[in-house]
Amino acid sequence: MAGALRGLFGLLLVAGVAAVVRGGEDATLVLATGGASEYVICVPSDPSPVERTAAEELQQHLAAVTGVTLPIRGEDAVPLTSPQIVVGQGQRLAELAPEVAPEQLGVDGIV
């Protein structure tokens, strides 16, 4: 259980990195305003159970702080240019953050 939780936190941190990469260093990231959001949570097309759980927990936490439930979508259903938070080590992470080497992160990786 502890290993799965560490993996979950690593995936969530990778999600945060991918969101920052899309916004740039000095950009202000607004996830939701006025009860709506353009963002989706993007997971690999065939997410692992840990990636799916990480996306669901992120969705719940963001809903608690913003009042908006972001949809979870597979990367094949989310255009590359769409506002998104990437969770997991799928193709989308490689497209948006090529400098991140997921194989070096392991289950406890933090970027």
KEBA-872934 format. One record per residue: residue number from 1; residue in one letter; x, y, z of N, C-alpha, C, O in turn. Coordinates in nm, 3 decimals, always signed. Each point is the difference from the previous one (the first is absolute). Layout:
// residues N
<rec nr="NUM" rest="a" n_east="X" n_north="Y" n_up="Z" ca_east="X" ca_north="Y" ca_up="Z" c_east="X" c_north="Y" c_up="Z" o_east="X" o_north="Y" o_up="Z"/>
...
// end
This chain:
// residues 111
<rec nr="1" rest="m" n_east="+0.082" n_north="-0.119" n_up="+0.000" ca_east="-0.082" ca_north="+0.119" ca_up="+0.000" c_east="+0.086" c_north="+0.126" c_up="+0.000" o_east="-0.028" o_north="+0.094" o_up="-0.075"/>
<rec nr="2" rest="a" n_east="+0.132" n_north="-0.091" n_up="+0.157" ca_east="+0.086" ca_north="+0.118" ca_up="+0.007" c_east="+0.067" c_north="+0.028" c_up="-0.134" o_east="+0.012" o_north="+0.115" o_up="-0.040"/>
<rec nr="3" rest="g" n_east="+0.032" n_north="-0.221" n_up="-0.031" ca_east="+0.061" ca_north="+0.016" ca_up="-0.131" c_east="-0.098" c_north="+0.059" c_up="-0.100" o_east="+0.038" o_north="+0.084" o_up="-0.082"/>
<rec nr="4" rest="a" n_east="-0.162" n_north="-0.129" n_up="+0.087" ca_east="-0.103" ca_north="+0.053" ca_up="-0.091" c_east="-0.026" c_north="+0.147" c_up="+0.028" o_east="-0.018" o_north="+0.079" o_up="-0.092"/>
<rec nr="5" rest="l" n_east="+0.015" n_north="-0.043" n_up="+0.220" ca_east="-0.022" ca_north="+0.141" ca_up="+0.035" c_east="+0.116" c_north="+0.087" c_up="-0.044" o_east="-0.021" o_north="+0.111" o_up="-0.050"/>
<rec nr="6" rest="r" n_east="+0.144" n_north="-0.158" n_up="+0.066" ca_east="+0.115" ca_north="+0.077" ca_up="-0.047" c_east="-0.007" c_north="+0.017" c_up="-0.151" o_east="+0.029" o_north="+0.108" o_up="-0.052"/>
<rec nr="7" rest="g" n_east="-0.068" n_north="-0.214" n_up="-0.018" ca_east="-0.016" ca_north="+0.008" ca_up="-0.145" c_east="-0.107" c_north="+0.101" c_up="-0.037" o_east="+0.016" o_north="+0.075" o_up="-0.096"/>
<rec nr="8" rest="l" n_east="-0.124" n_north="-0.074" n_up="+0.171" ca_east="-0.109" ca_north="+0.094" ca_up="-0.024" c_east="+0.049" c_north="+0.143" c_up="+0.015" o_east="-0.030" o_north="+0.085" o_up="-0.084"/>
<rec nr="9" rest="f" n_east="+0.105" n_north="-0.057" n_up="+0.190" ca_east="+0.050" ca_north="+0.135" ca_up="+0.020" c_east="+0.098" c_north="+0.039" c_up="-0.110" o_east="+0.001" o_north="+0.115" o_up="-0.045"/>
<rec nr="10" rest="g" n_east="+0.082" n_north="-0.208" n_up="+0.001" ca_east="+0.092" ca_north="+0.028" ca_up="-0.111" c_east="-0.075" c_north="+0.035" c_up="-0.127" o_east="+0.039" o_north="+0.093" o_up="-0.071"/>
<rec nr="11" rest="l" n_east="-0.145" n_north="-0.166" n_up="+0.043" ca_east="-0.081" ca_north="+0.029" ca_up="-0.119" c_east="-0.067" c_north="+0.135" c_up="+0.011" o_east="-0.008" o_north="+0.074" o_up="-0.098"/>
<rec nr="12" rest="l" n_east="-0.041" n_north="-0.040" n_up="+0.217" ca_east="-0.063" ca_north="+0.130" ca_up="+0.017" c_east="+0.101" c_north="+0.112" c_up="-0.018" o_east="-0.032" o_north="+0.105" o_up="-0.056"/>
<rec nr="13" rest="l" n_east="+0.154" n_north="-0.125" n_up="+0.103" ca_east="+0.102" ca_north="+0.102" ca_up="-0.018" c_east="+0.038" c_north="+0.014" c_up="-0.147" o_east="+0.023" o_north="+0.111" o_up="-0.048"/>
<rec nr="14" rest="v" n_east="-0.018" n_north="-0.222" n_up="-0.024" ca_east="+0.025" ca_north="+0.008" ca_up="-0.144" c_east="-0.114" c_north="+0.077" c_up="-0.066" o_east="+0.024" o_north="+0.076" o_up="-0.094"/>
<rec nr="15" rest="a" n_east="-0.146" n_north="-0.095" n_up="+0.142" ca_east="-0.114" ca_north="+0.074" ca_up="-0.055" c_east="+0.022" c_north="+0.150" c_up="+0.019" o_east="-0.025" o_north="+0.078" o_up="-0.091"/>
<rec nr="16" rest="g" n_east="+0.071" n_north="-0.040" n_up="+0.208" ca_east="+0.025" ca_north="+0.142" ca_up="+0.025" c_east="+0.109" c_north="+0.055" c_up="-0.089" o_east="-0.011" o_north="+0.113" o_up="-0.049"/>
<rec nr="17" rest="v" n_east="+0.114" n_north="-0.190" n_up="+0.027" ca_east="+0.109" ca_north="+0.043" ca_up="-0.088" c_east="-0.052" c_north="+0.022" c_up="-0.141" o_east="+0.032" o_north="+0.101" o_up="-0.064"/>
<rec nr="18" rest="a" n_east="-0.111" n_north="-0.194" n_up="+0.015" ca_east="-0.053" ca_north="+0.013" ca_up="-0.136" c_east="-0.088" c_north="+0.124" c_up="-0.012" o_east="+0.004" o_north="+0.067" o_up="-0.103"/>
<rec nr="19" rest="a" n_east="-0.082" n_north="-0.036" n_up="+0.205" ca_east="-0.084" ca_north="+0.119" ca_up="-0.004" c_east="+0.086" c_north="+0.125" c_up="-0.003" o_east="-0.032" o_north="+0.095" o_up="-0.072"/>
<rec nr="20" rest="v" n_east="+0.140" n_north="-0.092" n_up="+0.149" ca_east="+0.088" ca_north="+0.116" ca_up="+0.002" c_east="+0.073" c_north="+0.016" c_up="-0.134" o_east="+0.017" o_north="+0.111" o_up="-0.049"/>
<rec nr="21" rest="v" n_east="+0.026" n_north="-0.224" n_up="-0.009" ca_east="+0.068" ca_north="+0.006" ca_up="-0.129" c_east="-0.088" c_north="+0.067" c_up="-0.104" o_east="+0.049" o_north="+0.081" o_up="-0.079"/>
<rec nr="22" rest="r" n_east="-0.177" n_north="-0.113" n_up="+0.078" ca_east="-0.092" ca_north="+0.058" ca_up="-0.097" c_east="-0.017" c_north="+0.150" c_up="+0.025" o_east="-0.018" o_north="+0.076" o_up="-0.095"/>
<rec nr="23" rest="g" n_east="+0.022" n_north="-0.034" n_up="+0.222" ca_east="-0.027" ca_north="+0.139" ca_up="+0.031" c_east="+0.123" c_north="+0.089" c_up="-0.005" o_east="-0.013" o_north="+0.122" o_up="-0.011"/>
<rec nr="24" rest="g" n_east="+0.131" n_north="-0.178" n_up="+0.020" ca_east="+0.121" ca_north="+0.079" ca_up="+0.003" c_east="+0.032" c_north="+0.041" c_up="+0.143" o_east="-0.085" o_north="-0.008" o_up="+0.089"/>
<rec nr="25" rest="e" n_east="+0.207" n_north="+0.051" n_up="-0.067" ca_east="+0.046" ca_north="+0.033" ca_up="+0.134" c_east="-0.076" c_north="+0.114" c_up="+0.065" o_east="-0.034" o_north="-0.009" o_up="+0.118"/>
<rec nr="26" rest="d" n_east="+0.006" n_north="+0.116" n_up="-0.192" ca_east="-0.060" ca_north="+0.119" ca_up="+0.058" c_east="-0.151" c_north="+0.007" c_up="-0.018" o_east="-0.062" o_north="+0.098" o_up="+0.042"/>
<rec nr="27" rest="a" n_east="+0.003" n_north="-0.198" n_up="-0.103" ca_east="-0.144" ca_north="+0.002" ca_up="-0.027" c_east="-0.079" c_north="-0.028" c_up="+0.127" o_east="+0.043" o_north="-0.077" o_up="+0.086"/>
<rec nr="28" rest="t" n_east="-0.158" n_north="+0.140" n_up="-0.076" ca_east="-0.092" ca_north="-0.029" ca_up="+0.108" c_east="-0.093" c_north="-0.110" c_up="-0.048" o_east="-0.061" o_north="+0.012" o_up="-0.107"/>
<rec nr="29" rest="l" n_east="+0.050" n_north="-0.117" n_up="+0.183" ca_east="-0.083" ca_north="-0.113" ca_up="-0.037" c_east="-0.134" c_north="+0.010" c_up="+0.072" o_east="-0.006" o_north="-0.012" o_up="+0.122"/>
<rec nr="30" rest="v" n_east="-0.101" n_north="+0.036" n_up="-0.198" ca_east="-0.135" ca_north="+0.005" ca_up="+0.055" c_east="-0.073" c_north="-0.125" c_up="-0.044" o_east="-0.033" o_north="-0.016" o_up="-0.118"/>
<rec nr="31" rest="l" n_east="+0.008" n_north="-0.074" n_up="+0.212" ca_east="-0.066" ca_north="-0.127" ca_up="-0.033" c_east="-0.150" c_north="+0.017" c_up="-0.018" o_east="-0.060" o_north="-0.066" o_up="-0.085"/>
<rec nr="32" rest="a" n_east="+0.001" n_north="+0.153" n_up="+0.164" ca_east="-0.145" ca_north="+0.017" ca_up="-0.005" c_east="-0.035" c_north="+0.142" c_up="+0.040" o_east="+0.065" o_north="+0.062" o_up="+0.084"/>
<rec nr="33" rest="t" n_east="-0.170" n_north="-0.011" n_up="-0.147" ca_east="-0.051" ca_north="+0.131" ca_up="+0.036" c_east="-0.149" c_north="+0.004" c_up="-0.032" o_east="-0.044" o_north="-0.053" o_up="-0.102"/>
<rec nr="34" rest="g" n_east="-0.031" n_north="+0.115" n_up="+0.189" ca_east="-0.143" ca_north="+0.011" ca_up="-0.023" c_east="-0.073" c_north="-0.133" c_up="-0.007" o_east="-0.100" o_north="-0.012" o_up="-0.070"/>
<rec nr="35" rest="g" n_east="+0.151" n_north="-0.088" n_up="+0.141" ca_east="-0.066" ca_north="-0.131" ca_up="+0.001" c_east="+0.024" c_north="-0.085" c_up="-0.123" o_east="-0.072" o_north="-0.097" o_up="-0.023"/>
<rec nr="36" rest="a" n_east="+0.171" n_north="+0.133" n_up="-0.058" ca_east="+0.029" ca_north="-0.076" ca_up="-0.122" c_east="+0.151" c_north="-0.009" c_up="-0.021" o_east="+0.078" o_north="+0.077" o_up="+0.057"/>
<rec nr="37" rest="s" n_east="-0.038" n_north="-0.173" n_up="-0.141" ca_east="+0.142" ca_north="-0.017" ca_up="-0.033" c_east="+0.011" c_north="-0.053" c_up="-0.143" o_east="-0.083" o_north="-0.077" o_up="-0.046"/>
<rec nr="38" rest="e" n_east="+0.188" n_north="+0.121" n_up="-0.020" ca_east="+0.032" ca_north="-0.053" ca_up="-0.133" c_east="+0.090" c_north="-0.123" c_up="+0.011" o_east="+0.021" o_north="-0.071" o_up="-0.098"/>
<rec nr="39" rest="y" n_east="+0.032" n_north="+0.046" n_up="+0.218" ca_east="+0.097" ca_north="-0.108" ca_up="+0.019" c_east="-0.065" c_north="-0.137" c_up="+0.008" o_east="-0.114" o_north="-0.015" o_up="+0.044"/>
<rec nr="40" rest="v" n_east="+0.190" n_north="-0.085" n_up="-0.086" ca_east="-0.034" ca_north="-0.140" ca_up="+0.021" c_east="+0.121" c_north="-0.066" c_up="+0.065" o_east="+0.112" o_north="+0.050" o_up="-0.009"/>
<rec nr="41" rest="i" n_east="-0.137" n_north="-0.161" n_up="+0.074" ca_east="+0.109" ca_north="-0.082" ca_up="+0.052" c_east="+0.025" c_north="-0.106" c_up="-0.106" o_east="-0.088" o_north="-0.080" o_up="-0.031"/>
<rec nr="42" rest="c" n_east="+0.208" n_north="+0.079" n_up="-0.022" ca_east="+0.036" ca_north="-0.087" ca_up="-0.112" c_east="+0.084" c_north="-0.117" c_up="+0.051" o_east="+0.104" o_north="+0.019" o_up="+0.063"/>
<rec nr="43" rest="v" n_east="-0.151" n_north="-0.139" n_up="-0.090" ca_east="+0.071" ca_north="-0.122" ca_up="+0.039" c_east="+0.041" c_north="-0.076" c_up="-0.125" o_east="-0.053" o_north="+0.027" o_up="-0.108"/>
<rec nr="44" rest="p" n_east="+0.145" n_north="-0.122" n_up="+0.119" ca_east="+0.034" ca_north="-0.083" ca_up="-0.116" c_east="-0.125" c_north="-0.068" c_up="-0.056" o_east="-0.100" o_north="-0.017" o_up="+0.071"/>
<rec nr="45" rest="s" n_east="+0.105" n_north="-0.020" n_up="-0.196" ca_east="-0.115" ca_north="-0.065" ca_up="-0.064" c_east="-0.044" c_north="-0.125" c_up="+0.074" o_east="-0.119" o_north="-0.030" o_up="+0.005"/>
<rec nr="46" rest="d" n_east="+0.214" n_north="-0.043" n_up="+0.051" ca_east="-0.030" ca_north="-0.119" ca_up="+0.079" c_east="+0.070" c_north="+0.015" c_up="+0.136" o_east="+0.104" o_north="-0.061" o_up="+0.023"/>
<rec nr="47" rest="p" n_east="-0.162" n_north="+0.144" n_up="+0.066" ca_east="+0.071" ca_north="+0.029" ca_up="+0.126" c_east="+0.010" c_north="-0.121" c_up="+0.092" o_east="-0.088" o_north="-0.086" o_up="+0.003"/>
<rec nr="48" rest="s" n_east="+0.197" n_north="+0.082" n_up="+0.071" ca_east="+0.017" ca_north="-0.104" ca_up="+0.101" c_east="-0.097" c_north="+0.031" c_up="+0.115" o_east="-0.053" o_north="+0.111" o_up="+0.008"/>
<rec nr="49" rest="p" n_east="+0.030" n_north="-0.208" n_up="+0.080" ca_east="-0.086" ca_north="+0.027" ca_up="+0.115" c_east="+0.051" c_north="+0.116" c_up="+0.086" o_east="-0.079" o_north="+0.078" o_up="+0.051"/>
<rec nr="50" rest="v" n_east="+0.210" n_north="-0.066" n_up="-0.036" ca_east="+0.056" ca_north="+0.109" ca_up="+0.079" c_east="-0.022" c_north="+0.134" c_up="-0.070" o_east="-0.034" o_north="+0.098" o_up="+0.065"/>
<rec nr="51" rest="e" n_east="+0.053" n_north="-0.094" n_up="-0.196" ca_east="-0.023" ca_north="+0.125" ca_up="-0.075" c_east="-0.147" c_north="+0.040" c_up="+0.008" o_east="-0.032" o_north="+0.118" o_up="+0.015"/>
<rec nr="52" rest="r" n_east="-0.058" n_north="-0.216" n_up="-0.026" ca_east="-0.143" ca_north="+0.028" ca_up="+0.007" c_east="-0.037" c_north="+0.053" c_up="+0.138" o_east="-0.074" o_north="+0.098" o_up="+0.012"/>
<rec nr="53" rest="t" n_east="+0.127" n_north="-0.163" n_up="+0.093" ca_east="-0.027" ca_north="+0.045" ca_up="+0.136" c_east="+0.056" c_north="+0.140" c_up="+0.024" o_east="-0.066" o_north="+0.083" o_up="+0.062"/>
<rec nr="54" rest="a" n_east="+0.186" n_north="-0.057" n_up="-0.112" ca_east="+0.060" ca_north="+0.133" ca_up="+0.015" c_east="-0.087" c_north="+0.106" c_up="-0.066" o_east="-0.023" o_north="+0.106" o_up="+0.058"/>
<rec nr="55" rest="a" n_east="-0.027" n_north="-0.135" n_up="-0.177" ca_east="-0.087" ca_north="+0.096" ca_up="-0.071" c_east="-0.129" c_north="+0.023" c_up="+0.077" o_east="-0.045" o_north="+0.114" o_up="+0.012"/>
<rec nr="56" rest="e" n_east="-0.014" n_north="-0.220" n_up="+0.040" ca_east="-0.125" ca_north="+0.012" ca_up="+0.076" c_east="+0.021" c_north="+0.079" c_up="+0.129" o_east="-0.084" o_north="+0.083" o_up="+0.036"/>
<rec nr="57" rest="e" n_east="+0.195" n_north="-0.108" n_up="+0.034" ca_east="+0.026" ca_north="+0.074" ca_up="+0.123" c_east="+0.031" c_north="+0.146" c_up="-0.029" o_east="-0.043" o_north="+0.089" o_up="+0.074"/>
<rec nr="58" rest="l" n_east="+0.116" n_north="-0.063" n_up="-0.181" ca_east="+0.026" ca_north="+0.138" ca_up="-0.040" c_east="-0.132" c_north="+0.070" c_up="-0.032" o_east="-0.022" o_north="+0.114" o_up="+0.040"/>
<rec nr="59" rest="q" n_east="-0.065" n_north="-0.183" n_up="-0.113" ca_east="-0.130" ca_north="+0.055" ca_up="-0.037" c_east="-0.079" c_north="+0.038" c_up="+0.127" o_east="-0.059" o_north="+0.108" o_up="+0.006"/>
<rec nr="60" rest="q" n_east="+0.059" n_north="-0.195" n_up="+0.093" ca_east="-0.073" ca_north="+0.025" ca_up="+0.124" c_east="+0.058" c_north="+0.119" c_up="+0.077" o_east="-0.075" o_north="+0.084" o_up="+0.050"/>
<rec nr="61" rest="h" n_east="+0.207" n_north="-0.077" n_up="-0.042" ca_east="+0.064" ca_north="+0.110" ca_up="+0.074" c_east="-0.023" c_north="+0.133" c_up="-0.071" o_east="-0.027" o_north="+0.101" o_up="+0.064"/>
<rec nr="62" rest="l" n_east="+0.040" n_north="-0.101" n_up="-0.196" ca_east="-0.023" ca_north="+0.125" ca_up="-0.073" c_east="-0.146" c_north="+0.044" c_up="+0.010" o_east="-0.027" o_north="+0.120" o_up="+0.008"/>
<rec nr="63" rest="a" n_east="-0.066" n_north="-0.214" n_up="-0.009" ca_east="-0.141" ca_north="+0.034" ca_up="+0.016" c_east="-0.024" c_north="+0.061" c_up="+0.137" o_east="-0.081" o_north="+0.092" o_up="+0.014"/>
<rec nr="64" rest="a" n_east="+0.150" n_north="-0.143" n_up="+0.088" ca_east="-0.017" ca_north="+0.052" ca_up="+0.135" c_east="+0.048" c_north="+0.144" c_up="+0.012" o_east="-0.060" o_north="+0.079" o_up="+0.073"/>
<rec nr="65" rest="v" n_east="+0.166" n_north="-0.043" n_up="-0.145" ca_east="+0.054" ca_north="+0.136" ca_up="+0.013" c_east="-0.054" c_north="+0.097" c_up="-0.104" o_east="+0.005" o_north="+0.122" o_up="+0.021"/>
<rec nr="66" rest="t" n_east="-0.056" n_north="-0.173" n_up="-0.133" ca_east="-0.049" ca_north="+0.091" ca_up="-0.105" c_east="-0.151" c_north="-0.004" c_up="-0.018" o_east="-0.059" o_north="+0.093" o_up="-0.055"/>
<rec nr="67" rest="g" n_east="-0.005" n_north="-0.200" n_up="+0.101" ca_east="-0.143" ca_north="-0.017" ca_up="-0.022" c_east="-0.033" c_north="-0.053" c_up="-0.139" o_east="-0.117" o_north="-0.009" o_up="-0.036"/>
<rec nr="68" rest="v" n_east="+0.219" n_north="-0.025" n_up="-0.041" ca_east="-0.018" ca_north="-0.050" ca_up="-0.136" c_east="+0.061" c_north="-0.140" c_up="-0.011" o_east="+0.114" o_north="-0.021" o_up="+0.042"/>
<rec nr="69" rest="t" n_east="-0.188" n_north="-0.073" n_up="-0.098" ca_east="+0.051" ca_north="-0.135" ca_up="-0.022" c_east="+0.057" c_north="-0.008" c_up="-0.140" o_east="-0.075" o_north="+0.001" o_up="-0.098"/>
<rec nr="70" rest="l" n_east="+0.207" n_north="-0.009" n_up="+0.088" ca_east="+0.064" ca_north="-0.012" ca_up="-0.131" c_east="-0.023" c_north="-0.140" c_up="-0.055" o_east="+0.016" o_north="-0.097" o_up="+0.073"/>
<rec nr="71" rest="p" n_east="-0.052" n_north="+0.085" n_up="-0.201" ca_east="-0.018" ca_north="-0.133" ca_up="-0.058" c_east="+0.135" c_north="-0.070" c_up="-0.016" o_east="+0.102" o_north="+0.065" o_up="-0.022"/>
<rec nr="72" rest="i" n_east="-0.104" n_north="-0.197" n_up="+0.032" ca_east="+0.119" ca_north="-0.082" ca_up="-0.025" c_east="-0.017" c_north="-0.060" c_up="-0.139" o_east="-0.101" o_north="-0.065" o_up="-0.029"/>
<rec nr="73" rest="r" n_east="+0.200" n_north="+0.088" n_up="-0.057" ca_east="-0.006" ca_north="-0.048" ca_up="-0.138" c_east="+0.130" c_north="-0.070" c_up="-0.036" o_east="+0.107" o_north="+0.035" o_up="+0.051"/>
<rec nr="74" rest="g" n_east="-0.115" n_north="-0.132" n_up="-0.139" ca_east="+0.118" ca_north="-0.064" ca_up="-0.055" c_east="+0.070" c_north="+0.094" c_up="-0.096" o_east="-0.064" o_north="+0.083" o_up="-0.064"/>
<rec nr="75" rest="e" n_east="+0.196" n_north="-0.096" n_up="+0.054" ca_east="+0.078" ca_north="+0.092" ca_up="-0.083" c_east="-0.040" c_north="-0.003" c_up="-0.146" o_east="+0.021" o_north="+0.097" o_up="-0.072"/>
<rec nr="76" rest="d" n_east="-0.079" n_north="-0.207" n_up="+0.026" ca_east="-0.045" ca_north="-0.008" ca_up="-0.138" c_east="-0.125" c_north="+0.085" c_up="-0.025" o_east="-0.036" o_north="+0.025" o_up="-0.115"/>
<rec nr="77" rest="a" n_east="-0.032" n_north="+0.018" n_up="+0.222" ca_east="-0.121" ca_north="+0.081" ca_up="-0.012" c_east="+0.023" c_north="+0.147" c_up="+0.033" o_east="-0.094" o_north="+0.080" o_up="+0.000"/>
<rec nr="78" rest="v" n_east="+0.220" n_north="-0.043" n_up="+0.029" ca_east="+0.031" ca_north="+0.137" ca_up="+0.039" c_east="+0.100" c_north="+0.059" c_up="-0.099" o_east="+0.113" o_north="-0.049" o_up="-0.010"/>
<rec nr="79" rest="p" n_east="-0.152" n_north="+0.152" n_up="-0.064" ca_east="+0.096" ca_north="+0.063" ca_up="-0.092" c_east="+0.122" c_north="+0.052" c_up="+0.076" o_east="-0.011" o_north="+0.045" o_up="+0.114"/>
<rec nr="80" rest="l" n_east="+0.125" n_north="-0.053" n_up="-0.177" ca_east="+0.126" ca_north="+0.042" ca_up="+0.062" c_east="-0.006" c_north="+0.144" c_up="+0.050" o_east="+0.061" o_north="+0.032" o_up="+0.102"/>
<rec nr="81" rest="t" n_east="-0.132" n_north="+0.054" n_up="-0.172" ca_east="-0.005" ca_north="+0.142" ca_up="+0.035" c_east="-0.106" c_north="+0.034" c_up="+0.104" o_east="-0.010" o_north="+0.116" o_up="+0.040"/>
<rec nr="82" rest="s" n_east="-0.069" n_north="-0.214" n_up="+0.004" ca_east="-0.104" ca_north="+0.025" ca_up="+0.099" c_east="+0.061" c_north="+0.023" c_up="+0.138" o_east="+0.105" o_north="-0.057" o_up="+0.031"/>
<rec nr="83" rest="p" n_east="-0.169" n_north="+0.141" n_up="+0.051" ca_east="+0.046" ca_north="+0.015" ca_up="+0.139" c_east="-0.017" c_north="-0.133" c_up="+0.074" o_east="-0.110" o_north="-0.055" o_up="+0.004"/>
<rec nr="84" rest="q" n_east="+0.218" n_north="+0.004" n_up="+0.053" ca_east="-0.006" ca_north="-0.132" ca_up="+0.061" c_east="+0.102" c_north="-0.016" c_up="+0.110" o_east="+0.105" o_north="+0.065" o_up="+0.001"/>
<rec nr="85" rest="i" n_east="-0.137" n_north="-0.152" n_up="+0.091" ca_east="+0.093" ca_north="-0.044" ca_up="+0.104" c_east="+0.030" c_north="-0.145" c_up="-0.033" o_east="-0.090" o_north="-0.084" o_up="+0.000"/>
<rec nr="86" rest="v" n_east="+0.214" n_north="+0.055" n_up="-0.026" ca_east="+0.039" ca_north="-0.134" ca_up="-0.042" c_east="+0.038" c_north="-0.083" c_up="+0.123" o_east="+0.084" o_north="+0.039" o_up="+0.080"/>
<rec nr="87" rest="v" n_east="-0.149" n_north="-0.153" n_up="-0.068" ca_east="+0.029" ca_north="-0.094" ca_up="+0.109" c_east="+0.047" c_north="-0.130" c_up="-0.064" o_east="-0.069" o_north="-0.057" o_up="-0.085"/>
<rec nr="88" rest="g" n_east="+0.186" n_north="+0.011" n_up="+0.125" ca_east="+0.049" ca_north="-0.128" ca_up="-0.049" c_east="+0.110" c_north="+0.016" c_up="-0.102" o_east="+0.037" o_north="+0.111" o_up="-0.040"/>
<rec nr="89" rest="q" n_east="+0.015" n_north="-0.224" n_up="-0.001" ca_east="+0.117" ca_north="-0.003" ca_up="-0.086" c_east="-0.036" c_north="-0.045" c_up="-0.141" o_east="+0.061" o_north="-0.093" o_up="-0.054"/>
<rec nr="90" rest="g" n_east="-0.159" n_north="+0.157" n_up="-0.005" ca_east="-0.042" ca_north="-0.033" ca_up="-0.135" c_east="+0.072" c_north="+0.084" c_up="-0.104" o_east="+0.095" o_north="+0.071" o_up="+0.030"/>
<rec nr="91" rest="q" n_east="-0.142" n_north="-0.081" n_up="-0.152" ca_east="+0.057" ca_north="+0.074" ca_up="-0.112" c_east="-0.014" c_north="+0.151" c_up="+0.021" o_east="+0.088" o_north="+0.076" o_up="-0.041"/>
<rec nr="92" rest="r" n_east="-0.197" n_north="-0.033" n_up="+0.103" ca_east="-0.022" ca_north="+0.144" ca_up="+0.018" c_east="+0.109" c_north="+0.064" c_up="+0.084" o_east="+0.043" o_north="+0.112" o_up="-0.029"/>
<rec nr="93" rest="l" n_east="+0.002" n_north="-0.180" n_up="+0.132" ca_east="+0.109" ca_north="+0.054" ca_up="+0.081" c_east="+0.123" c_north="+0.020" c_up="-0.087" o_east="+0.068" o_north="+0.102" o_up="+0.012"/>
<rec nr="94" rest="a" n_east="-0.039" n_north="-0.197" n_up="-0.097" ca_east="+0.117" ca_north="+0.010" ca_up="-0.089" c_east="-0.017" c_north="+0.116" c_up="-0.099" o_east="+0.098" o_north="+0.065" o_up="-0.035"/>
<rec nr="95" rest="e" n_east="-0.219" n_north="-0.040" n_up="-0.009" ca_east="-0.025" ca_north="+0.108" ca_up="-0.095" c_east="+0.012" c_north="+0.137" c_up="+0.065" o_east="+0.055" o_north="+0.093" o_up="-0.061"/>
<rec nr="96" rest="l" n_east="-0.105" n_north="-0.079" n_up="+0.182" ca_east="-0.002" ca_north="+0.131" ca_up="+0.067" c_east="+0.125" c_north="+0.029" c_up="+0.081" o_east="+0.036" o_north="+0.116" o_up="+0.019"/>
<rec nr="97" rest="a" n_east="+0.030" n_north="-0.219" n_up="+0.029" ca_east="+0.118" ca_north="+0.019" ca_up="+0.086" c_east="+0.108" c_north="-0.100" c_up="-0.039" o_east="+0.032" o_north="-0.090" o_up="+0.077"/>
<rec nr="98" rest="p" n_east="+0.025" n_north="+0.106" n_up="-0.197" ca_east="+0.098" ca_north="-0.099" ca_up="-0.047" c_east="+0.125" c_north="-0.010" c_up="+0.088" o_east="+0.071" o_north="-0.101" o_up="-0.005"/>
<rec nr="99" rest="e" n_east="-0.044" n_north="+0.204" n_up="+0.084" ca_east="+0.118" ca_north="-0.005" ca_up="+0.086" c_east="-0.020" c_north="-0.087" c_up="+0.123" o_east="+0.097" o_north="-0.032" o_up="+0.069"/>
<rec nr="100" rest="v" n_east="-0.221" n_north="-0.008" n_up="-0.040" ca_east="-0.028" ca_north="-0.087" ca_up="+0.114" c_east="+0.021" c_north="-0.145" c_up="-0.044" o_east="-0.060" o_north="-0.045" o_up="-0.098"/>
<rec nr="101" rest="a" n_east="+0.143" n_north="-0.027" n_up="+0.169" ca_east="+0.031" ca_north="-0.140" ca_up="-0.032" c_east="-0.073" c_north="-0.091" c_up="+0.099" o_east="+0.054" o_north="-0.032" o_up="+0.105"/>
<rec nr="102" rest="p" n_east="-0.178" n_north="-0.011" n_up="-0.138" ca_east="-0.079" ca_north="-0.079" ca_up="+0.094" c_east="+0.069" c_north="-0.127" c_up="+0.048" o_east="-0.017" o_north="-0.040" o_up="+0.115"/>
<rec nr="103" rest="e" n_east="+0.096" n_north="-0.023" n_up="-0.202" ca_east="+0.066" ca_north="-0.124" ca_up="+0.041" c_east="+0.102" c_north="+0.024" c_up="+0.112" o_east="+0.034" o_north="-0.093" o_up="+0.074"/>
<rec nr="104" rest="q" n_east="+0.013" n_north="+0.215" n_up="-0.060" ca_east="+0.094" ca_north="+0.032" ca_up="+0.107" c_east="-0.072" c_north="+0.040" c_up="+0.128" o_east="+0.061" o_north="+0.003" o_up="+0.107"/>
<rec nr="105" rest="l" n_east="-0.190" n_north="+0.028" n_up="-0.116" ca_east="-0.075" ca_north="+0.042" ca_up="+0.118" c_east="-0.038" c_north="-0.118" c_up="+0.088" o_east="-0.002" o_north="+0.014" o_up="+0.123"/>
<rec nr="106" rest="g" n_east="-0.028" n_north="-0.129" n_up="-0.181" ca_east="-0.046" ca_north="-0.112" ca_up="+0.078" c_east="-0.135" c_north="+0.031" c_up="+0.062" o_east="-0.065" o_north="+0.096" o_up="-0.039"/>
<rec nr="107" rest="v" n_east="+0.022" n_north="-0.177" n_up="+0.136" ca_east="-0.130" ca_north="+0.021" ca_up="+0.062" c_east="+0.000" c_north="+0.115" c_up="+0.101" o_east="-0.106" o_north="+0.052" o_up="+0.035"/>
<rec nr="108" rest="d" n_east="+0.225" n_north="-0.013" n_up="+0.011" ca_east="+0.008" ca_north="+0.107" ca_up="+0.099" c_east="+0.053" c_north="+0.130" c_up="-0.060" o_east="+0.035" o_north="+0.092" o_up="+0.074"/>
<rec nr="109" rest="g" n_east="-0.028" n_north="-0.084" n_up="-0.205" ca_east="+0.064" ca_north="+0.115" ca_up="-0.064" c_east="-0.072" c_north="+0.131" c_up="+0.022" o_east="-0.122" o_north="+0.007" o_up="+0.000"/>
<rec nr="110" rest="i" n_east="+0.201" n_north="+0.096" n_up="+0.018" ca_east="-0.051" ca_north="+0.135" ca_up="+0.016" c_east="+0.078" c_north="+0.090" c_up="-0.094" o_east="+0.122" o_north="-0.008" o_up="-0.009"/>
<rec nr="111" rest="v" n_east="-0.195" n_north="+0.093" n_up="-0.062" ca_east="+0.065" ca_north="+0.094" ca_up="-0.091" c_east="-0.020" c_north="+0.140" c_up="+0.051" o_east="+0.046" o_north="+0.096" o_up="-0.062"/>
// end
